[in-house]
Amino acid sequence: MGILANDAAMGGPGGIVVILMYVVIFGAFFYFAMYRPQKKEQKRMNTMLSALEIGDSILTNSGFYGVVIDITDDTVIVEFGNNKNCRIPMQKSAIAQVEKPDAE
């Protein structure tokens, strides 16, 4: 056994270094595996919602397709289906996907 292994087994100063090294390694793992992808997705959603315009087709988190007819700070009014009487206000956070109308 090496000196570092003996110190770690006995609880000496080398043991603290090994424990700190594991804490740093696991902390970095959790950062790159959990925190960073979540922030990246949140940034993508904020960019998508800030580019939202009247006339865009959207897909809601519940699976409904609709067209945006009005936008306020944190809510949108969405028209669903071919029936022009089905207009529902909803939060912007309920939008899962935005599709811009094709310019033909």
C-alpha positions in Angstrom: 0.0 0.0 0.0 1.1 3.5 -0.7 1.5 6.4 1.8 -1.7 8.1 0.6 -3.7 4.9 1.1 -2.3 4.4 4.6 -3.2 8.0 5.6 -6.7 7.6 4.1 -7.2 4.4 6.0 -6.0 5.9 9.3 -8.0 9.1 8.9 -4.9 11.3 8.6 -4.5 14.5 6.6 -4.3 12.5 3.3 -7.8 11.2 4.1 -9.2 14.7 4.1 -7.6 15.4 0.7 -9.2 12.3 -0.8 -12.6 13.2 0.6 -12.3 16.8 -0.7 -11.2 15.4 -4.1 -14.4 13.2 -4.2 -16.6 16.2 -3.2 -15.1 18.3 -6.0 -15.5 15.5 -8.5 -19.1 14.7 -7.6 -20.0 18.5 -7.5 -18.6 18.9 -11.0 -20.6 15.8 -12.1 -23.8 17.2 -10.7 -23.2 20.6 -12.3 -22.6 19.2 -15.8 -25.3 16.5 -15.5 -28.2 18.4 -13.9 -27.8 22.1 -13.4 -26.2 23.1 -16.8 -28.8 21.3 -19.1 -31.6 22.8 -17.1 -30.3 26.3 -17.5 -29.7 25.7 -21.2 -33.3 24.6 -21.7 -34.6 27.5 -19.7 -32.7 29.9 -21.8 -34.1 28.3 -25.0 -37.6 28.6 -23.7 -37.1 32.3 -22.7 -35.8 33.0 -26.2 -38.7 31.2 -27.9 -41.3 33.0 -25.8 -39.7 36.4 -26.3 -39.9 36.0 -30.0 -43.6 35.0 -29.8 -45.8 37.1 -32.2 -49.5 37.4 -33.0 -50.3 34.8 -35.7 -47.8 32.2 -34.6 -49.0 28.6 -34.3 -48.3 27.1 -31.0 -48.4 23.7 -29.2 -49.4 23.8 -25.6 -48.0 21.5 -22.9 -51.4 19.7 -22.8 -51.1 18.9 -26.5 -53.5 21.5 -28.1 -52.6 23.4 -31.2 -53.7 27.0 -31.6 -52.9 30.4 -33.0 -51.9 33.4 -30.9 -54.3 36.3 -31.3 -53.2 38.6 -28.4 -50.1 38.9 -26.2 -49.6 40.6 -22.8 -46.7 40.5 -20.4 -47.2 36.9 -19.0 -50.4 35.7 -20.8 -51.5 35.0 -24.4 -54.9 34.6 -25.9 -55.0 31.5 -28.1 -57.6 30.6 -30.7 -58.2 26.8 -31.0 -59.6 24.9 -34.0 -61.6 26.3 -36.9 -64.3 27.7 -34.6 -63.5 31.4 -34.1 -65.4 31.4 -30.8 -62.9 29.2 -29.0 -60.4 31.8 -27.5 -58.7 30.9 -24.3 -56.3 33.1 -22.3 -53.3 31.1 -21.0 -49.9 31.7 -19.4 -46.9 31.9 -21.7 -45.2 29.1 -19.6 -47.9 26.7 -20.9 -46.5 27.0 -24.5 -44.3 24.0 -25.4 -43.5 24.8 -29.1 -43.8 27.8 -31.5 -44.1 27.6 -35.2 -43.9 30.7 -37.3 -46.3 31.0 -40.2 -44.8 30.3 -43.6 -44.2 33.4 -45.7 -45.5 32.4 -49.2 
